[in-house]
Amino acid sequence: MSNETEQIRTLFEQIDRDVDEENEEGLRAFVERKSELLKEIPEDSHALFFYGVANAYGGIRKCQGDAKEWWNDPLRFGEILYLRRSICHPSFLWSNPIPRARSRTNLGIALSRTGRIVDAIDQLNFALLHVPDFGMALCHIGCCLLSYAKLLHDPGHTDIVLREARSHLSSGIKKGLWFQGEEIARDYFDKYLSNLNEYLNQCDEGFPYRSDPYPKRTSKREVRFRDWAATRKLFINPLNDLGHWPLAARDVMHLPPHSYGIRDEPRFPKFFDVIKSEYIGARGLLYEAMALPEARYMLKDVTLFDHYDGGIFGPRVEKLKAAFRSGYSILDKVAMFLNDYFELGHSERDLNFSKLFQDPKDRQQSHPKIAEIMSSPLAGLYSIRADLYKSDSGFRDATEPDARDLARYRNAMEHRFLTFHEYLAFAGSKNITTQVQIDDFEAKALRMLKLAREAIIYVVLAMQNEELKRQAEKPKGKLEATVFGRPYKHCKI
């Protein structure tokens, strides 16, 4: 490590020793002194120091075992927090590619264990950008895809996801780069691969889904849009998390078959269509703002002042703002959907995404029904909520750079003045405007829509998980009507 000081090396050796010996007391002592120790560490080693703190949190969790409320484990969130701080710090880019790949891999593993399968796959793919044949990252992508496949209700999607899981596990084990101490993990992944091979060898060979082209009459204009959105993983389709092939560039994911009482209204497909439609509209606005030339005639004969600060006005700005707002609106609708589906008892007037997992009678407490209904997809939604709304400012400051200022920009947009600029100029202390560089806001709007997409996918996975439980527990003779998805060929949007 080019910027690894002797002090950092000594700290790392001590942390590794404490983890191996399960010395919880020593690890806790280090975590408690982290702020004091940070002052002694050179600036160009801060990313490595934060990585060490994350390992200490992981070591304490290993000593204690899984928390009772595993979806709200402070040690797991502490690990995620410091891995993100490591990745966000400028010195991260100066470090050797191997510690960068390890940081991304550890973050992906931690996120997957909080139910964030979609984000975990992204982080593990980032690790492969630093070290393309990194065995741990390749194999953990395979494990994430196995978990993903178990939650899907579409057998065609399940088959493709399982085949991609096998491909990643096989590449990681046979061709991947492994380091000292990782041999046990490789043997562990090899067992997964053997079981997967045994299952897939009994299935049909499948079709060449990667090379499946767009329909012949697809226009170049449409292909450009679909390629743009698929490359950014913006389609509501689990295959888009595997790659950006034409087959993945379709919004085909919908609710699983589910049951209602014989007198109940089959309402959830309509609710989901409203959510999905709003998302598709927001994605279209984002595409027009980021990828298409602005129609200058819309600003023709409009009187605006030149403020000599690089200010930008017009339809492009308003489309970005509308797409950004829609991301938050979609999350609130997700909360409404789940409140109805799981019968959580929240008042419709008072509910938003930040309050979904709280007790309606006491907002300081968790909802009493959470432990009963909790699943990996719901834990993923809980983690998204923590990213956006957790009151601890340190956690929010440590989210991915694109997500760091989401709440601040939303507040400025709704209640103050958010102004867009080609470059940032000085704003006086009494100014009630918040300035943002337009390129930076594009990244924030994209991040917001990716979070909304992730939440929509977790709704489908959570519903599938719950329906399987309900079918297993359903009393004999109970009258129910089951709704199977049958989407329109030409849906009017």
Secondary structure as UniProt FT lines:
FT   TURN            2..3
FT   HELIX           6..20
FT   TURN            21..22
FT   HELIX           24..32
FT   HELIX           34..38
FT   TURN            39..40
FT   HELIX           43..45
FT   HELIX           46..64
FT   HELIX           70..72
FT   HELIX           74..88
FT   HELIX           90..94
FT   HELIX           97..112
FT   TURN            113..115
FT   HELIX           117..130
FT   TURN            132..133
FT   HELIX           135..151
FT   HELIX           155..175
FT   TURN            180..181
FT   HELIX           183..200
FT   TURN            201..202
FT   HELIX           209..211
FT   TURN            216..217
FT   HELIX           220..231
FT   TURN            232..233
FT   HELIX           238..241
FT   HELIX           246..248
FT   STRAND          258..261
FT   TURN            262..263
FT   HELIX           268..291
FT   HELIX           296..299
FT   TURN            300..301
FT   STRAND          311..312
FT   HELIX           315..341
FT   TURN            342..343
FT   TURN            348..350
FT   HELIX           353..355
FT   TURN            356..357
FT   STRAND          358..359
FT   TURN            360..361
FT   STRAND          362..366
FT   TURN            368..369
FT   HELIX           370..373
FT   HELIX           376..389
FT   HELIX           393..397
FT   HELIX           401..403
FT   TURN            404..405
FT   HELIX           406..415
FT   STRAND          417..421
FT   TURN            429..430
FT   STRAND          433..437
FT   HELIX           438..473
FT   TURN            476..477
FT   STRAND          480..483
//
